[in-house]
Amino acid sequence: MNDSVRDQYEAYPYPSRDPAEEAKRLVVGSPSNLMELNHYLFAGRRDFSRPFRALVAGGGTGDAAIMLAQQLADAGGPGEVVYLDLSQSSRAIAEARCVARGLTNLRFVTGSLLTLADLDLGLFDYIDCCGVLHHLKDPAAGLTALAGSLKDDGGMGLMVYGTLGRDGVYPLQEMLRRLGGERPLADQVALARRMLSGLPASNLFARNPVIRDHGGSDAELVDLLLHSQDRAYLVEEVAALVEGCGLKLVSFIEPLRYDPATYVKDPVLLREFSGLAPLERAAFAEKLAGNLKTHVFYVSKNMIEDTVATPAGRDAIPCLRVFQGPQLAKAVQRDLALKGEFDGLSLQFPLPRLAPAILPWIDGDTPLGTIQETLHDLDPRHDWGSFKAQFDQLYAVLNGLNHLFVRYPL
C-alpha cells in the first residue's frame, strides 16, 4: 500500500469501532467463523483444542482478529492469532478491544503483508485477508505473499469488492478526486458530504440500493468514496487471481447467491444453466443478481473435494451457525420456507416437509444417525433413506445460505 493509504487509515481507522462495545457483543461475520472455516477448509475434521495458528492480514480495528481469538479461546486450545496491519491508529483500537475481552492469545504486529517473508512470523494454518487485496497496487503479489506463509494443508478466507454491486461508486470517486484530491482528507470528507446531499435521483450511486456504507461514520465514507487505491472484481476475475497464485477456489459465501437457480425459475433456462461448469454458473448468477458488492470466498492449496465437509454418513454432525434449532423450527413451521433479504432482494426458499422435526435436534453435538433414530422412534416411516433425502434438501438451503455446516467426531 502507498503512503496515502496508510495515512488514510491513521486518520480514519476502519471500520469504526468502540472498545466499550465488547462488553455487549462479539462482532461476527464471514469468513473466519471457526465452524465455517472448519467446514470449507478442513472437511469438518479440525480439532481446535489443538495448536492452531491464524494470521489476520490487514487487521484494521480488529473485527476478524477479535472474533477468531475469542472463538479459539472458547475452544480451550493453544490457538494463536497474529494481527498484522500498517496503521498504528487501527492497531490501538484493536488492542483496546483485546484488553476489554481479556484475550491472551492475540499477538499484534505492525507491518505490511507484502513483507511477510521478512517478518519471521512462521507458517499459519489459516489466513484471513478481508478488504485488503483490492487496495494493493498489485493484488496478485499480495496473495502470493500470503500463500507463502500458509501451511500446505491450510487455507484462507478472503474478501474483495464485487464490480456489479458497486455500480456508481467509481464515477463518484473520480469526481471527488478531481474536485478535492489535493486537499487535506478532512476537507475532502466535507466536500463528499456536500456532494452526496445533492446527487440527482438519476445518479448511478444514488440509484444503487446496495451501497449504504457511507451512512455511518466518516471512516466508512472515506473507505468507500475517498480511497486513493481500490478496484473491484467479477467472479471470473476472482478465479483468475486465485489460480494465478497457485491456489484453488473452494467456495463463495453464501453459495446460493452464486447459483442461477436462486434467481431464475424458468425450466428452459434452468436446463441451459445445468450444463454450465460451476464457475460459469457463479458468473451467470452474479450478472443475474447484480447486487453482489463484495465477494467472500475460501481458497486452499488442496483439492476442493478434500477440504469441504459433506453430510455423507450417520456420524456427520450438523451445526447451525447462528440460529438455535428449536427457534428456527418454529419460524419455518407454518410456511415450510426460509425467507431472507439479500442486499435489497427478497428471496424465499422452500424447505422439506420434515424440516420442523429435524431442526430442533440440530445442536452441534448430535450426529445425523442419532437424529434419524430419534425421529424413527416417533414415526417408523422415517427410515435412514427417507430421513436422509429430507435432510439433504434442508441442508441444500441452509448450507447454501451459510447457516448450516458439518463437522465430524474428533
Secondary structure by P-SEA (a helix, b strand, c coil): ccaaaaaaaaaccccccccccccccccccccccaaaaaacccccccccccbbbbbbccccccaaaaaaaaaaaaaccbbbbbbbbccaaaaaaaaaaaaaaccccbbbbbcccccccccccccccbbbbcccccccccaaaaaaaaaaaccccccccbbbbbcccccaaaaaaaaaaaccccccaaaaaaaaaaaaaccccccccccccccccccccaaaaaaccccccbbbbcaaaaaaaaaaacccccccccccccccccccccaaaaaaaaaccaaaaaaaaaaaaccccccccccccccccccccccccccbbbbbccccaaaaaaaaccccbbbbbcccbbbbbbbccaaaaaaaaccccccaaaaaaaaaaacccccaaaaaaaaaaaaaaccccccccccccc
